[in-house]
Amino acid sequence: MPIELVANRALSAHSLTTSDFIVRGEVNDPCEIRPGAPGSPVFRIENEFWLENIPDNVNPGQLDSSYRRINLTAGETHSLIYRVPDGNYIIAFEIISYIHVSRHGDFRFFVSPDDVNYTQIVFNSWRMWDTTNTWSLIRHDITPRDPIPYGSRYFKISFPENTTGGNQTHDMLNGNVRILYGTPPPTVAARLIESVPSNHETGVDPNGDIILRFDRAMNPETFKYISLDGCPDFFVEATDDNMTAVIRLNRPLMTSRRHIVIIPSNVTCIYEIPIGEAAFTFTTGRSARNTPIGIENVILFNTQQDGEMTEAQNLIEITTGLATIELTLYNNESDVESVVLLFAVYDENGALVSVQIQRDMDIPQDAGTITVSQEFAVQPGNVDRYFMKIFIWESAVKLNPVAGEAIIIDSDGIEY
């Protein structure tokens, strides 16, 4: 018979209810192996037990295999003791018992954290059938009335003592034992335990998924707070029973560029415990260089008053009025190429606001590169209203482009 355990009972000072635990498993003893024999789920016994197979000729299904005591001495106590796995605690139990119609004494149930100090449990008992069978036994289903004391790992079933002596065979039988166990929910913050790519990894595929693995199931509704700089166009998918978040890109990341993933504290686990805020960085690999001459590894810096430069992801992050852009020019041709580099700033209507030019930029042949820096001024607070384009020309006179489309820097970041 399936057991439906009662949950959501009142919480006492030293007890936890079923709903307060993460259920990890159960000890289920159908009483089909003699207690103490190999394969028996019973941890140990106090005094001897028999395994009884008693058919129910009147009410089939009421009685199968059962444990009964062998009590030849008045006053002896017979007990079955079960133990749950290390690191787990007893949450609830149900016992199916068969009690002779003439008996009024009940089983007693105890729990202990250490198999030494036992606490007796008050329980509920339901008479499942009042019709006596061939053996004059009535089935009772037994469950705890109150929450199990927190920290309990051992469960003891004590049969009523035989006060008269002799071998009483069928007065009190134990037909099935089920003990639910688990662990309390964590009280510490959830943790990011692995990322793909890993922290500080280089040469990362700019088109690949980004995988975040956590130490427990997370609330997938909070994954929307995860950010990936320089890429506003992505979505996060929960997998692996919500223990893994996968960032899927709707467009490739910038190549040869450092990126940072931030998991803020408003990302929570299923128990609504915030994550300990986490972040990691990685650098994407070079582009395919599908043009003979081109730009890669573009970085935008915010120049502080003391001269220190801090990296910015877009023009909005330029707050001091002075910025520096750094980039790499590459040349896949067999000859040295001399080019002109033009940095043009436009307003929201596309009108040219300012321009800086670097002339005679000689790029070594055969996949050679040079690094270029250019300082320019902006007006803090209004930078979301204009954007920058970077052009590579053959000369400042001919204005022939030699590198395909320009690089664009705006409020969304840098795009090749």
Backbone torsions as a table, in degrees:
resi	resn	phi	psi	omega
1	MET	NA	129.2	178.1
2	PRO	-64.7	144.5	-179.2
3	ILE	-103.8	126.7	174.8
4	GLU	-107.3	110.6	-174.8
5	LEU	-84.7	139.2	-179.8
6	VAL	-74.5	129.5	-179.6
7	ALA	-120.1	174.1	174.1
8	ASN	62.5	38.0	173.4
9	ARG	-78.3	169.1	179.8
10	ALA	-63.2	142.6	-177.7
11	LEU	-91.1	122.5	177.0
12	SER	-96.4	177.9	-172.0
13	ALA	-63.6	-33.5	-174.0
14	HIS	-123.9	24.5	-177.4
15	SER	-131.4	155.2	174.2
16	LEU	-125.9	142.9	178.5
17	THR	-89.7	171.2	-179.1
18	THR	-53.9	-42.7	-176.0
19	SER	-69.6	-12.2	178.9
20	ASP	-87.8	-1.4	-175.2
21	PHE	-113.6	157.1	164.7
22	ILE	-92.8	112.2	-177.4
23	VAL	-70.3	126.2	-178.3
24	ARG	-107.2	-21.8	-178.2
25	GLY	167.0	-166.3	-179.9
26	GLU	-151.2	153.1	166.9
27	VAL	-96.4	118.9	-178.2
28	ASN	-123.0	111.0	-177.5
29	ASP	-113.7	103.8	178.8
30	PRO	-80.0	6.4	177.3
31	CYS	61.7	48.2	-179.0
32	GLU	-112.3	-6.7	176.3
33	ILE	-124.6	135.8	-178.1
34	ARG	-57.0	132.0	-179.5
35	PRO	-54.0	131.2	-179.6
36	GLY	91.2	-14.2	179.0
37	ALA	-78.0	158.5	178.2
38	PRO	-55.1	134.0	-179.5
39	GLY	90.1	-8.3	179.3
40	SER	-75.0	138.4	177.4
41	PRO	-77.0	-5.4	179.1
42	VAL	-70.9	130.2	-179.5
43	PHE	-71.8	-48.3	173.7
44	ARG	-161.3	168.2	180.0
45	ILE	-126.2	157.1	171.0
46	GLU	-114.9	111.2	-173.1
47	ASN	69.3	168.2	-165.1
48	GLU	-82.4	148.7	176.1
49	PHE	-127.6	153.4	171.4
50	TRP	-112.2	155.6	170.7
51	LEU	-101.0	122.5	-174.1
52	GLU	-112.4	129.9	171.4
53	ASN	-110.2	101.5	-174.7
54	ILE	-116.6	113.1	176.9
55	PRO	-74.1	149.1	177.7
56	ASP	-105.1	103.9	-175.2
57	ASN	-80.6	-16.6	-178.2
58	VAL	-96.7	-46.2	-179.2
59	ASN	-124.6	84.6	-178.2
60	PRO	-56.3	141.1	178.9
61	GLY	93.4	-12.1	179.7
62	GLN	-77.5	-26.8	-171.7
63	LEU	-140.7	128.6	176.4
64	ASP	-124.3	-128.9	173.8
65	SER	-76.1	145.3	-179.0
66	SER	-149.1	153.8	172.2
67	TYR	-91.5	138.8	169.7
68	ARG	-137.6	154.2	-177.9
69	ARG	-80.4	160.6	167.2
70	ILE	-117.7	104.5	-173.4
71	ASN	-119.2	102.3	-178.8
72	LEU	-100.9	-5.6	-177.9
73	THR	-127.6	126.0	179.2
74	ALA	-59.6	137.6	177.4
75	GLY	90.8	-7.5	178.2
76	GLU	-72.2	143.6	175.9
77	THR	-105.7	133.3	178.1
78	HIS	-115.9	125.6	-176.9
79	SER	-135.8	145.9	169.5
80	LEU	-105.7	134.0	-178.8
81	ILE	-124.3	127.9	178.4
82	TYR	-113.1	155.9	179.0
83	ARG	-135.4	137.7	177.1
84	VAL	-93.8	160.8	-176.0
85	PRO	-59.6	153.4	178.5
86	ASP	-54.5	142.7	178.4
87	GLY	82.6	-2.9	179.5
88	ASN	-115.6	159.4	179.7
89	TYR	-129.9	152.7	179.4
90	ILE	-70.1	131.3	178.8
91	ILE	-101.5	-48.8	-177.0
92	ALA	-161.3	173.0	178.8
93	PHE	-153.0	161.3	167.1
94	GLU	-142.1	137.0	179.0
95	ILE	-119.3	133.0	169.0
96	ILE	-100.3	121.5	-178.3
97	SER	-128.0	159.5	176.6
98	TYR	-125.8	119.5	-172.8
99	ILE	-120.0	133.3	179.8
100	HIS	-59.4	141.3	-175.4
101	VAL	-58.9	-23.4	-178.1
102	SER	-90.6	-7.7	-176.0
103	ARG	-92.0	143.6	177.2
104	HIS	-120.5	-14.4	177.9
105	GLY	-72.3	145.0	-176.6
106	ASP	-111.0	164.0	167.1
107	PHE	-63.7	163.1	171.7
108	ARG	-124.5	145.1	-175.4
109	PHE	-127.7	139.1	-175.9
110	PHE	-136.2	153.7	171.7
111	VAL	-130.4	155.7	-178.7
112	SER	-151.6	148.0	174.5
113	PRO	-83.4	-16.5	-169.3
114	ASP	-139.5	6.5	-177.2
115	ASP	66.1	18.8	177.2
116	VAL	-123.0	-55.3	-177.7
117	ASN	-99.3	110.5	-175.3
118	TYR	-108.0	142.9	176.6
119	THR	-116.4	129.0	-179.6
120	GLN	-75.1	141.7	-177.1
121	ILE	-105.4	131.0	172.0
122	VAL	-80.1	137.8	-172.3
123	PHE	-136.1	164.0	171.8
124	ASN	-102.1	144.2	179.4
125	SER	-133.1	124.6	179.4
126	TRP	-112.0	128.5	173.3
127	ARG	-77.4	113.7	-175.5
128	MET	-83.1	-32.1	176.3
129	TRP	-140.1	134.8	177.2
130	ASP	-98.5	-12.1	178.8
131	THR	-76.5	120.7	-179.7
132	THR	-72.9	147.2	180.0
133	ASN	-102.7	-166.2	-178.6
134	THR	-55.3	-32.7	-174.7
135	TRP	-100.3	8.5	179.0
136	SER	58.8	37.1	-179.8
137	LEU	-109.3	144.0	177.4
138	ILE	-118.9	133.4	-179.6
139	ARG	-78.6	136.1	174.2
140	HIS	-126.0	135.1	172.6
141	ASP	-103.8	130.3	-171.4
142	ILE	-120.5	130.7	176.3
143	THR	-136.6	159.0	179.1
144	PRO	-69.8	143.3	178.1
145	ARG	-84.2	-34.8	-176.7
146	ASP	-118.3	163.9	176.0
147	PRO	-57.8	146.2	178.0
148	ILE	-71.8	134.5	177.1
149	PRO	-53.2	133.8	-177.3
150	TYR	-62.2	137.6	178.7
151	GLY	95.5	1.4	-177.4
152	SER	-74.8	130.3	179.6
153	ARG	-123.7	-15.8	-179.3
154	TYR	-116.8	139.4	-178.3
155	PHE	-126.8	124.5	-176.1
156	LYS	-117.1	132.1	172.8
157	ILE	-111.7	114.9	179.2
158	SER	-105.3	125.6	177.6
159	PHE	-76.8	152.0	176.1
160	PRO	-57.3	140.6	-179.5
161	GLU	-69.5	148.5	174.2
162	ASN	-89.8	109.7	-175.9
163	THR	-86.2	-10.0	-175.6
164	THR	-109.2	-10.0	-177.0
165	GLY	83.2	175.1	-179.9
166	GLY	85.9	171.4	-175.2
167	ASN	-96.6	96.7	176.6
168	GLN	-88.4	117.5	-168.1
169	THR	-94.2	-49.8	-167.1
170	HIS	-118.8	25.1	-178.0
171	ASP	-81.7	-37.9	-179.0
172	MET	-138.0	115.7	-178.3
173	LEU	-122.2	145.6	179.3
174	ASN	-111.4	114.0	-169.1
175	GLY	-101.3	-24.4	178.8
176	ASN	-163.4	140.1	179.1
177	VAL	-127.8	129.6	175.5
178	ARG	-133.3	123.2	-178.3
179	ILE	-122.6	117.4	178.4
180	LEU	-88.6	133.7	179.8
181	TYR	-135.1	163.1	-179.8
182	GLY	-175.1	-165.0	-179.3
183	THR	-126.7	150.2	176.7
184	PRO	-69.3	154.1	178.1
185	PRO	-63.7	153.1	-178.9
186	PRO	-66.4	150.7	175.3
187	THR	-109.3	-8.3	179.0
188	VAL	-95.4	161.8	-177.7
189	ALA	-64.6	147.0	173.1
190	ALA	-63.5	155.1	-177.1
191	ARG	-128.9	145.5	167.5
192	LEU	-81.2	117.0	-175.3
193	ILE	-102.2	-16.7	179.6
194	GLU	-160.8	146.1	173.2
195	SER	-135.5	147.5	173.6
196	VAL	-129.4	110.4	5.7
197	PRO	-70.7	161.9	179.1
198	SER	-78.6	166.8	-179.5
199	ASN	-60.0	131.8	179.4
200	HIS	67.9	13.4	177.9
201	GLU	-67.6	145.1	179.9
202	THR	-117.3	166.3	178.7
203	GLY	68.0	28.8	-175.7
204	VAL	-76.2	140.2	177.8
205	ASP	-62.7	119.7	-177.9
206	PRO	-69.5	-8.8	179.7
207	ASN	-104.6	-5.1	-170.8
208	GLY	-81.8	159.3	173.9
209	ASP	-68.9	154.8	175.5
210	ILE	-115.3	124.9	-171.5
211	ILE	-112.7	131.7	178.9
212	LEU	-121.0	122.9	179.2
213	ARG	-113.6	133.5	-176.1
214	PHE	-112.7	166.3	-176.1
215	ASP	-83.4	2.3	179.5
216	ARG	-163.1	173.6	176.6
217	ALA	-67.3	136.3	-177.5
218	MET	-107.6	166.1	173.2
219	ASN	-85.6	106.1	-173.7
220	PRO	-64.8	-20.3	178.7
221	GLU	-65.0	-22.4	-178.2
222	THR	-91.4	-3.2	178.3
223	PHE	-64.8	-17.4	-179.5
224	LYS	-65.1	-15.4	-179.9
225	TYR	-84.6	-9.2	178.2
226	ILE	-68.2	136.3	-178.8
227	SER	-121.9	150.9	176.6
228	LEU	-133.0	110.7	-174.3
229	ASP	-64.5	147.3	177.4
230	GLY	74.5	5.3	-179.4
231	CYS	-146.3	87.4	179.3
232	PRO	-78.0	-8.4	-172.7
233	ASP	-108.7	83.6	177.9
234	PHE	-154.7	167.8	172.6
235	PHE	-137.3	160.5	-176.2
236	VAL	-116.7	129.7	-179.5
237	GLU	-114.3	135.0	178.3
238	ALA	-90.4	133.5	177.1
239	THR	-137.3	178.9	174.3
240	ASP	54.6	51.5	179.8
241	ASP	54.5	39.9	176.4
242	ASN	67.9	14.8	175.9
243	MET	-90.8	-6.8	-177.8
244	THR	-132.8	136.6	173.5
245	ALA	-114.1	133.0	179.5
246	VAL	-116.5	118.1	175.6
247	ILE	-85.7	117.8	179.8
248	ARG	-109.2	127.2	-174.4
249	LEU	-87.2	136.0	172.5
250	ASN	-88.7	-14.9	172.6
251	ARG	-149.5	154.7	-175.1
252	PRO	-64.1	153.4	172.1
253	LEU	-75.3	161.7	174.7
254	MET	-64.7	140.6	-179.3
255	THR	-81.9	156.2	177.5
256	SER	50.3	43.8	-174.4
257	ARG	-137.9	142.5	176.0
258	ARG	-80.1	134.6	179.1
259	HIS	-124.9	154.9	179.4
260	ILE	-131.5	133.2	174.0
261	VAL	-104.4	129.3	-179.5
262	ILE	-118.8	125.9	173.7
263	ILE	-109.3	100.4	-173.3
264	PRO	-78.7	172.5	-174.8
265	SER	-69.9	-14.4	176.4
266	ASN	-84.0	6.1	163.8
267	VAL	-84.3	124.9	-173.4
268	THR	-124.9	163.1	173.9
269	CYS	-86.3	-179.2	-176.5
270	ILE	-67.6	-14.7	177.3
271	TYR	-95.7	13.2	177.7
272	GLU	64.7	21.9	174.9
273	ILE	-89.8	123.8	-178.0
274	PRO	-64.0	149.1	175.4
275	ILE	-72.2	148.0	167.9
276	GLY	-67.9	115.5	-169.6
277	GLU	-47.5	132.6	-174.7
278	ALA	-132.9	155.5	177.2
279	ALA	-156.6	152.6	173.5
280	PHE	-150.8	156.5	-178.2
281	THR	-119.7	156.2	173.6
282	PHE	-153.9	163.1	-178.6
283	THR	-122.1	127.6	179.0
284	THR	-74.5	157.7	180.0
285	GLY	-77.4	174.7	179.3
286	ARG	-64.2	156.8	175.5
287	SER	-71.7	171.8	179.6
288	ALA	-71.0	-10.9	-178.4
289	ARG	53.4	57.9	-177.8
290	ASN	-84.6	10.7	171.5
291	THR	-122.9	151.6	-178.9
292	PRO	-61.0	-40.0	179.3
293	ILE	-129.0	137.7	-177.7
294	GLY	-164.5	-175.5	-177.8
295	ILE	-117.4	142.1	172.9
296	GLU	-149.8	170.2	175.1
297	ASN	55.8	53.6	179.5
298	VAL	-83.5	129.8	178.6
299	ILE	-131.9	135.7	179.8
300	LEU	-108.6	132.8	-177.6
301	PHE	-120.3	144.3	172.9
302	ASN	-97.4	118.7	-176.2
303	THR	-91.2	118.5	-179.2
304	GLN	-80.8	167.4	-179.0
305	GLN	-63.0	-30.9	179.4
306	ASP	-83.7	5.4	178.2
307	GLY	92.8	-11.3	179.5
308	GLU	-70.7	141.5	-179.8
309	MET	-112.6	129.9	177.1
310	THR	-116.8	140.1	-175.1
311	GLU	-68.2	140.6	176.4
312	ALA	-122.7	148.5	-178.1
313	GLN	-90.0	-21.7	-179.0
314	ASN	-159.7	179.7	-176.1
315	LEU	-68.5	-26.5	179.7
316	ILE	-61.8	-29.8	-177.5
317	GLU	-81.0	-0.9	175.6
318	ILE	-83.8	104.6	-171.6
319	THR	-110.6	-9.4	-173.8
320	THR	-99.8	-8.6	-178.1
321	GLY	91.7	-9.1	-179.2
322	LEU	-132.2	130.4	-176.9
323	ALA	-133.4	159.3	175.5
324	THR	-131.7	134.2	175.3
325	ILE	-112.2	136.2	-179.3
326	GLU	-125.8	139.0	-178.5
327	LEU	-151.6	169.2	176.9
328	THR	-116.6	130.7	172.2
329	LEU	-98.9	133.4	177.2
330	TYR	-119.5	158.2	-177.0
331	ASN	-139.7	111.5	179.0
332	ASN	-94.7	2.9	179.5
333	GLU	-77.6	168.5	-179.1
334	SER	-86.8	-5.8	178.8
335	ASP	-122.3	155.1	174.8
336	VAL	-63.3	134.7	179.5
337	GLU	-112.6	132.6	175.7
338	SER	-106.2	123.8	-173.8
339	VAL	-131.4	168.1	173.1
340	VAL	-112.6	133.2	179.8
341	LEU	-109.4	125.8	-176.7
342	LEU	-121.6	128.6	178.1
343	PHE	-108.8	111.6	-175.4
344	ALA	-116.9	131.6	178.9
345	VAL	-108.4	131.9	-177.3
346	TYR	-121.5	154.0	174.5
347	ASP	-87.9	-176.3	-174.1
348	GLU	-65.9	-17.3	178.3
349	ASN	-94.9	2.3	179.9
350	GLY	87.6	5.1	178.9
351	ALA	-79.7	140.3	-178.8
352	LEU	-68.8	128.3	-179.6
353	VAL	-101.7	-46.4	179.9
354	SER	-154.8	162.2	-179.8
355	VAL	-148.3	140.2	172.2
356	GLN	-124.9	141.1	-177.0
357	ILE	-127.0	137.1	170.0
358	GLN	-118.3	122.2	-174.7
359	ARG	-101.9	162.7	172.1
360	ASP	51.9	50.6	176.6
361	MET	-86.6	104.0	-177.8
362	ASP	-87.7	118.2	-179.5
363	ILE	-104.9	122.6	-179.7
364	PRO	-57.3	152.3	-179.0
365	GLN	-78.0	174.9	172.4
366	ASP	54.2	63.9	177.7
367	ALA	65.9	26.4	176.4
368	GLY	-75.0	160.2	-179.6
369	THR	-139.7	156.2	167.9
370	ILE	-137.7	151.3	177.9
371	THR	-101.5	133.7	-176.1
372	VAL	-124.4	137.5	174.2
373	SER	-122.8	143.7	177.9
374	GLN	-143.2	127.2	177.2
375	GLU	-93.6	142.4	176.9
376	PHE	-149.7	159.0	-178.1
377	ALA	-102.1	146.7	176.0
378	VAL	-134.3	169.4	175.9
379	GLN	-107.0	105.3	-176.1
380	PRO	-57.0	140.7	178.4
381	GLY	93.8	-21.1	-179.5
382	ASN	-113.7	4.4	-171.9
383	VAL	-69.2	-16.0	177.4
384	ASP	-74.6	-4.3	-177.6
385	ARG	-101.8	2.0	175.7
386	TYR	-143.8	172.8	-176.9
387	PHE	-146.5	165.2	-178.5
388	MET	-118.1	142.0	170.2
389	LYS	-120.8	144.8	178.5
390	ILE	-118.4	125.9	-178.2
391	PHE	-116.7	148.2	170.3
392	ILE	-114.9	117.2	-178.0
393	TRP	-117.0	158.4	177.4
394	GLU	-67.2	-39.4	176.2
395	SER	-160.6	165.7	179.1
396	ALA	-75.8	-9.2	-179.8
397	VAL	-95.2	-51.1	-176.5
398	LYS	-76.0	-29.3	179.1
399	LEU	56.9	31.3	176.9
400	ASN	-84.5	121.0	179.0
401	PRO	-69.8	141.7	179.8
402	VAL	-120.5	4.9	-174.3
403	ALA	-135.5	29.5	176.9
404	GLY	67.6	-141.9	-176.2
405	GLU	-72.0	154.4	-179.3
406	ALA	-79.6	164.5	171.7
407	ILE	-85.0	135.5	-179.3
408	ILE	-116.2	130.9	176.4
409	ILE	-121.7	119.5	179.3
410	ASP	-143.1	-157.6	-176.6
411	SER	-70.4	-15.3	178.3
412	ASP	-90.2	-8.5	-179.7
413	GLY	119.9	-150.7	-175.4
414	ILE	-111.8	131.4	-177.8
415	GLU	-131.2	132.9	179.1
416	TYR	-87.0	NA	NA
